[in-house]
Amino acid sequence: MNHPADSTVPPRPGAGVPAAPASCMPEAVSGPVSPDCPLCQVQHETVLWQDARLRIIHVPHEPGLPAYFRVIWQRHVPEMTDLEEGDRRHLWQVLTQVEQGMRLHFQPAKINLAAFGNQVPHLHWHLIGRWPSDPQFPGSAWSPVVRPDGSPEQQAVAARVAERLPAFRQWLVQQLVA
């Protein structure tokens, strides 16, 4: 799918995670962007993998949710139906691979998969590994806190996720470049 080159976004390797091989990190991403959109104006992201259409980031700053990832469409579009069929298929395949990799590497009790866009109308999905020890469990990640953050169980989960994150990223690269 060809899009006008309104802007380019350089590759963004993740902090603390080895950079992706050149084969999966394009020199530039082209397509419409919005100057007011925080997902178009990328800053301080831990990118695990990206191609010309989307990127997978780790969201490490959510308390009690160490296995929180987003799959973000590179172009500024608000809805899945704004994508052509091939792009929707690609997005869904990537979402499926991220979920499968999360299950394989982190073994959460549950994975929450959500796309809202009410506050940021830019197509993106949240994939959040959940454990009974996390602050909102069994509610959603945006539910009221039912247990304090920082318990020994939460710390153990966070340490396990941090330890396995490089292998998860490497696995994603292998699956998505293949």
N, C-alpha and C positions, 0 to 999 in steps of 0.2 A: 504494500500500500504506500503510495507516494504522498508526502505531505510537504507543504512549503517549508523552507528552512527559516522559520521565524526566529529561532534561537538555537544555540547549541549548549549542551551540558557535557562537560568533560567527565571522563570516568572518575568515580569516587570510591577508592578502595576503603574498606572498613578498618577502623582503628583496632589494633590488636589482633586482626585476622589477616592472614596472608592475602596479598592482592590476587585477584583472579587473573588467569592467563589471558594474554591478548586476544585469543580466539573468542572470548565471551565478554570482552570489555570494548565496546565500539569507541572509535575516536570521537565521535560526536553523535548526539541524538537530535534528530530534527523533528519539528512539528510545532503546532501552536502552543504557546504558554501564556499564562496570565501573570502580569506583574504583581498582582495582589494575592496570589495563591501561594501559601507556604509550601505546598508540595511541588510547585513549579520552581520556586526560588529555594533550591536545595542548599542546606547548610548543616554541617555537623551530623551527617548521617553515617551509620555504619553499614555500608553496602556490602552484602554478601555475594551478590551476583546481579548482573544486569545485561540486557541486550538493547537493541534499538527501540523496543516496544515497552519494556517494563523493567523495574528493578525490585530486588528483594532487600529489605533492610532489617536490621535488628534494632529493637526499641528498648535500650537498656535502662531507661530512666523511670520506668513505672514501678513504684514500690510493690514488692511482693510478687511481681510478674516477670521473672527472669527470662522466660521463653516466649517473648512477645516479638512478633515479626509483622511487617507490613509488606504487601505486594502492591506497588504503586505503578499505575500506567504513566508512561513518560509524557505523552501529550495531554493537554488539558481538555478532558472530556468528563462530563458529570455522570454518565450512566453506561452500563454494559451495552445497552442497545444502540449507543452511539458508535460502537465498534462494528467493523465488518465481521462476517462470520468467521473467517480465518483468524482474526485477532481475538475474538471471543474464545475460540477453541484453544489458541495458544495460552491465553490468560488462565483458562480453566485447567489446562495441563500443568502449568506452573504451580497453581494453587494446590493441585493434587500432589505434586512432587514435594512441595514444602510440607504439607501435612504428613505425608508418608515419612519424610526425613525426620520430622519432629517426633513422630511415634517411635521410629527406629533408634534415634540417638538420645532422646530425653525421657521417653516412657512416661508422659503425663497421664493422669487419671482421665483427662478429657481435653479435647482441643476445641476452643471456641473459634468459629469462623464467621466474620461479620463484615458487611459493607453497608455503611450508612450514608455518609456524605452530606448530612444535614448542616454541619458546621463548616466543613471544607468540601465544597461540591466539585471535587476532583476524584476521579475513579481510583479507589484504593480499597484493599481488603486487609482486615486485621486477622492474624492467626495467633492465638494465644494459648500456650500450654497451661493447663490448670492442674493444681494439686489440692487435696483436701486441706493442706496447711496454709494456702494462700489467703490473704486478708478478706476477700469477698466470697470465697467458695462456700456454698454451691451457687451463689448468685453470679451475675455477669461481672466482668471486670470493672464495670462502671456502677455496680451496686454499692450500697453502703458497706463500710468495713464492719466485719463481724468478729474479727480477731486482730490483735495488734500485729503490726509488721515487725519482722526481725526475730521471730521465734527460732529456736535451734533447728526445727524441721525446715522452716523457710530458708534459713542460712545453708543447710545441707543441700536443698534443691538448687539454690542459686549457685553454689560451688560446683555441683554436678553439671549444671547447664554451662557454666563458664568453662569448665574443663573439656566438655564435649563440643563446644561451639566451633572450634577449628575443624574438627572431623565432619561435623554437620555441613559446614560451608564447602569443604572439599567434596563431600558426597553430592551436594547440590550441583556443583560445577560439573562433576562427572555425569550426573543424570541429565542435566539440561543442555550440555554441549553435545551429548551423544546423539 
